[in-house]
Amino acid sequence: MKKGDKLTLDISSVGMNGEGVARIDGFVVFVPQTLVGEKVTACVTSVKKSFATARVVKVVSPSEDRVAPQCRICFKCGGCEMLHIKYQRQLEIKRAHVKNCIDRECGIDCRVDETVPSPEVYGYRNKIQLPITIRGGKVAGGYFEAGTHNMVPFCAQDEKSCCVLHGEDMQGIVDIFLRFVGENKLTVYDEDSHSGLIRHLVIRRVGGKYSICVVVNGESLPEYKRFAKALQNDGYDFSLYISPNLKRTNVIMGEKAVLLCGDEALQAETLGIKYSVSPKSFMQVNDKVRDIIYRRVGDIIKNSNIDNVVDAYSGIGIMSNIFAKYADKVYAIEIEEQAVKDGMELAKVNGNQDKIINICGDCAEELPKLISRIGDALAVLDPPRKGCDKSIIQSLLDAAPRRIVYISCNPATLARDIKMLLSGYDLASVTPYDMFPHTKHVETLVCLDRKRDC
């Protein structure tokens, strides 16, 4: 087999990223945009020692789960890998992915619940981060092609745009911004030359309001009042910021966000907890699925009959305040000093200053000391995609809280961490949640109970 070969393939399974998998005499060929049961003609694009990849030339026998995608470029950009698959089948694929990761890493036959669907499958994203470029002489925004830094425009001045994931309301802001940049002849950033002003547009929807941040290769946004006026004329309630980023980096935001107009931070509420959102705040991208998960964690705490909860990656403490509804004490551990200060203020705003104890420090160091002092506890982990450091997992094993709730957006690192935890814990439940419809990504909530002899 070599690059350029044309093959007729039967797709027999699904890969880690939702792509179809075929086998020729046991040799694996990954074929994106295909489904199990399909026969396709494909062209080999690369050949490695143990596998090959190929692109679809023709779907000879389509699956009954295949649908026409609602976007003209969904197979070009890296935004919607599963837009061509019926939604129910997407849920099944994600459940299988979580199970395969855990089974393979841990060497067990793990029972995984059905994937909890998203109440909204279109327009659900509350945040977009859009790189800005020039295409065909027009200012355009888009997403990067999967695995590359090649930007695929999905919207440009005066052209029909794609808003499958983020909705028409945020797309309206994008359209206004692209016209503003073009009409005012603002320069657009070029990675190769490190020149040009406009780098990214970052929009977050908070209730009925919008946090809009323009990332610039400079210190100002000329004529920004014209942009603000256009937004006001279209009825948007917003705060506008710039984030200077003068570095040669793939990191989107600069070190600070400077308010140009509107409120310094937008006020929001979830499950009765009030909090403030700024351009650099972390929030889950799907409000309704986030709330479903937080309610589930609340129910676990309520039904566990454990007085003390440890929020091991507490950030500014939104989850800590939710947990305070169900526990006598919540111990919020966070390494960033400013986030701890924000957490203290958030506890006061929500009347939980006597129930939440904020601790500034490294969780790996603080957790064992804390558990030894407070005794029986339930620990909640919600780490970034890279998962938990080994030191955190070891500290959990040393501290031995009675129950651990682990929220993960990456099944691979979740499985890796579970493997370590199984030396002292049993899996009580594994539940996937479709936080990201039409994409390969999935959120998972795992509950682990301390072994009886530990």
HUJOBEL-V658576 format. One line per field, one symbol per residue. phi: phi as a letter, one per 40 degrees, with the letter a starting at -180 (. if undefined). psi: psi as a letter, one per 20 degrees, with the letter a starting at -180 (. if undefined). burial: # if it has 9 or more other C-alpha atoms within 8 Angstrom, else .. A space follows every 10 residues. Layout:
BEGIN
phi = ???
psi = ???
burial = ???
END
This chain:
BEGIN
phi = .adgccbbbb cbabccbgcc bbbbfgccbc bdgbbdgcbb cbbcbabbcb abbabccacc bcccccbccc acbccbcccb cbccbdcdcd cccccccccc ccccccgbbc cbccccccdb bbgcccabbb cbabbfgbcb babcddgbbc cbcbaadgbc bcbdcbgccc cccdcccccd ccccfccbcb cccfbgccba bbbbcbgcbb cbbbcbciba bdgccccccc ccccgcbabb bbbcbcccac cccccabbcb agcdaccbab fgccabbbdc ccaccbdccd cccccccdcc ccccfbcbbb ccbcfcgccd cccccbbcbb bbbacccccc ccccccccdc gbccbbbcbc icdccccccc ccccgdabbb bbccdcgccd cccccccccf ccabbbbbbb dccccdccdc cccbbbccab bcbccbdgbc cacbbbbbbd cccb
psi = prpippqpqp oiapahjjqq prpolippop nqkrqpiqpq pqpphqpagi rrqqqpgpog nqqiiprpqk pijhigrkgm hkijpqghhg ggghghgggg gggghikrnp pprqppqphp iqkhpjpqoo qpappkjqpq qarpqpjrko popiqrpkqp rpkghirhgh hhgggggggg gghjlqqqpo ggikrqgogq pppppncjrp oppopqmbir nqkhhhgggh ghhjjporpp rqopnjqnqi pfqairpppg qaqgqpprpp kipqrqprhj qpqqioghhg hgghhggghg ghiilphppo oimhcikghg hghihiqgpp oopphpghhg ghhghhhghj kjhihpoppo rphhhhghgg hhhicprppp pmrahiaqqh hgghhghghl qhqppppqjo hghggghggg hihiqqphqo oqpmhmqjri qqqppppppp qhj.
burial = ..#.....## #####..### ###....### ########## #######... ######..#. .##..#..#. ...#..##.# ######..## #####.###. ###.##.... .#####.#.. ########.# ####...### #####..... #######... ..#####..# #.######## ##...#.### ....###### ######..## #######... ......##.# ##...#.### #####..... ..##..#.#. .....###.. ..###.###. ....###### #.##..##.. ##...##### ########## ####.##.## ######..## ####.###.# .##.###### #########. #....##### ###...##.. .######.## ########## #.#######. ##.####.## ########## ########## ....
END
